[in-house]
């Protein structure tokens, strides 16, 4: 089954920009029925992405620890520590 990118973001509990980042970095493949149609992803691919990249943190970990682990796992820059 194929779903839209916004639906994929909701399915995984991520923002749409994170889904776009996964696509741009090659972690997630998109499919199009025609060259001009909206991109879709397979639910099986989403499940495989989460299974292969599952982030494990201790129960009750604080948000900073969870965010740092997710950034490390997905190769994202941790911008939460940036000084304004």
Contact map, one row per residue, 1 for C-alpha under 8 A:
111000000000000000000000000000000000000001110000000000000000000000000000000000000000
111100000000000000000000000000000000000111100000000000000000000000000000000000000000
111110110000000000000000000000000000000111100000000000000000000000000000000000000000
011111110000000000000000000000000000011110000000000000000000000000000000000000000000
001111111000000100110000000000000000001110000000000000000000000000000000000000000000
000111111100000100000000000000000000000000000000000000000000000000000000000000000000
001111111110000000000000000000000000000000000000000000000000000000000000000000000000
001111111111000000100000000000000000000010100100000000000000000000000000000000000000
000011111111111101100000000000000000000000000000000000000000000000000000000000000000
000001111111111000000000000000000000000000000000000000000000000000000000000000000000
000000111111110000000000000000000000000000000000000000000000000000000000000000000000
000000011111110000000000000000000000000000000100000000000000000000000000000000000000
000000001111111000000000000000000000000000000000000000000000000000000000000000000000
000000001111111101100000000000000000000000000000000000000000000000000000000000000000
000000001100111111100000000000000000000000000000000000000000000000000000000000000000
000011001000011111110000000000000000000000000000000000000000000000000000000000000000
000000000000001111111000000000000000000000000000000000000000000000000000000000000000
000000001000011111111100000000000000000000000000000000000000000000000000000000000000
000010011000011111111110000000000000000000000000000000000000000000000000000000000000
000010000000000111111111000000000000000000000000000000000000000000000000000000000000
000000000000000011111111100000000000000000000000000000000000000000000000000000000000
000000000000000001111111111100000000000000000000000000000000000000000000000000000000
000000000000000000111111111111000000000000000000000000000000000000000000000000000000
000000000000000000011111111000000000000000000000000000000000000000000000000000000000
000000000000000000001111111100000000000000000000000000000000000000000000000000000000
000000000000000000000111111110000000000000000000000000000000000000000000000000000000
000000000000000000000111111110000000000000000000100000000000000000000000000000000000
000000000000000000000110111111000000000010001100100000000000000000000000000000000000
000000000000000000000010011111100000000010001000000000000000000000000000000000000000
000000000000000000000010000111110000001111000000000000000000000000000000000000000000
000000000000000000000000000011111000001110000000000000000000000000000000000000000000
000000000000000000000000000001111111111100000000000000000000000000000000000000000000
000000000000000000000000000000111110100000000000000000000000000000000000000000000000
000000000000000000000000000000011111100000000000000000000000000000000000000000000000
000000000000000000000000000000011111100000000000000000000000000000000000000000000000
000000000000000000000000000000010111110000000000000000000000000000000000000000000000
000000000000000000000000000000011111111000000000000000000000000000000000000000000000
000100000000000000000000000000010001111100000000000000000000000000000000000000000000
000110000000000000000000000001110000111110000000000000000000000000000000000000000000
011110000000000000000000000001110000011111000000000000000000000000000000000000000000
011110010000000000000000000111100000001111101100000000000000000000000000000000000000
111000000000000000000000000001000000000111111100000000000000000000000000000000000000
111000010000000000000000000000000000000011111110000000000000000000000000000000000000
100000000000000000000000000000000000000001111111000000000000000000000000000000000000
000000000000000000000000000110000000000011111111100000000000000000000000000000000000
000000010001000000000000000100000000000011111111110000000000000000000000000000000000
000000000000000000000000000000000000000000111111111000000000000000000000000000000000
000000000000000000000000000000000000000000011111111100000000000000000000000000000000
000000000000000000000000001100000000000000001111111111000000000000000000000000000000
000000000000000000000000000000000000000000000111111111000000000000000000000000000000
000000000000000000000000000000000000000000000011111111000000000000000000000000000000
000000000000000000000000000000000000000000000001111111000000000000000000000000000000
000000000000000000000000000000000000000000000000111111100000000000000000110000000000
000000000000000000000000000000000000000000000000111111110000000000000000100000000000
000000000000000000000000000000000000000000000000000011111000000000001100100000000000
000000000000000000000000000000000000000000000000000001111100000000001000000000000000
000000000000000000000000000000000000000000000000000000111110100011001000000000000000
000000000000000000000000000000000000000000000000000000011111100000000000000000000000
000000000000000000000000000000000000000000000000000000001111100000000000000000000000
000000000000000000000000000000000000000000000000000000000111110000000000000000000000
000000000000000000000000000000000000000000000000000000001111111011000000000000000000
000000000000000000000000000000000000000000000000000000000001111111000000000000000000
000000000000000000000000000000000000000000000000000000000000111111100000000000000000
000000000000000000000000000000000000000000000000000000000000011111110000000000000000
000000000000000000000000000000000000000000000000000000001000111111111000000000000000
000000000000000000000000000000000000000000000000000000001000111111111100000000000000
000000000000000000000000000000000000000000000000000000000000001111111110000001000000
000000000000000000000000000000000000000000000000000000000000000111111111000001000000
000000000000000000000000000000000000000000000000000000111000000011111111100000000000
000000000000000000000000000000000000000000000000000000100000000001111111110100000000
000000000000000000000000000000000000000000000000000000000000000000111111111111000000
000000000000000000000000000000000000000000000000000000000000000000011111111110000000
000000000000000000000000000000000000000000000000000011100000000000001111111100000000
000000000000000000000000000000000000000000000000000010000000000000000111111100000000
000000000000000000000000000000000000000000000000000000000000000000000011111110000000
000000000000000000000000000000000000000000000000000000000000000000000111111111000000
000000000000000000000000000000000000000000000000000000000000000000000011001111100000
000000000000000000000000000000000000000000000000000000000000000000110010000111111000
000000000000000000000000000000000000000000000000000000000000000000000000000011111100
000000000000000000000000000000000000000000000000000000000000000000000000000001111100
000000000000000000000000000000000000000000000000000000000000000000000000000001111110
000000000000000000000000000000000000000000000000000000000000000000000000000000111111
000000000000000000000000000000000000000000000000000000000000000000000000000000001111
000000000000000000000000000000000000000000000000000000000000000000000000000000000111
